[in-house]
Amino acid sequence: MVRITTDDPNRLVAEVTVKGTVEQIAEVEPKQVLLSGLQGERLSAEVAIIPNPKYPFSIKGIEIQEGRGLKCELEERCTAGKKRCLIKVENTQSEKGRFNDTIIVQTDNALKPEIPIRVVRRIQ
């Protein structure tokens, strides 16, 4: 429900309901990456990005916000022949602790130029 204030003396406040469907330009699986394990263990995961056929895009680049102890690599690009992109995420942090970061996938789609992916690392 949205409230609108007007200058109409008979109706100073109007309430309207806005309905609609929000379409995603891509499905991200998993939506959040969890890397959990023991110190010295190799921790990695893959993230699949499946573009919505209505909103095609290609990936221009990948950026890691903090960048400390995390490595990402684009394994498969979204192309006409492939229906998904694949990003490999790897922990390079050697010390124990809990670390949070965000991978920013840069696209050429004007509607969604960036796709954020949260990464949580728990190293014991």
Secondary structure, 3 states (H helix, E strand, C coil): CEEEECCCCCCCEEEECCCCCCCCCEEEECCEEEEEECCCCCCEEEEEEEECCCCCCCEEEEEECCCCCEEEEEEECCCCCCCCEEEEEEECCCCCEEEEEEEEEEECCCCCCEEEEEEEEEEC
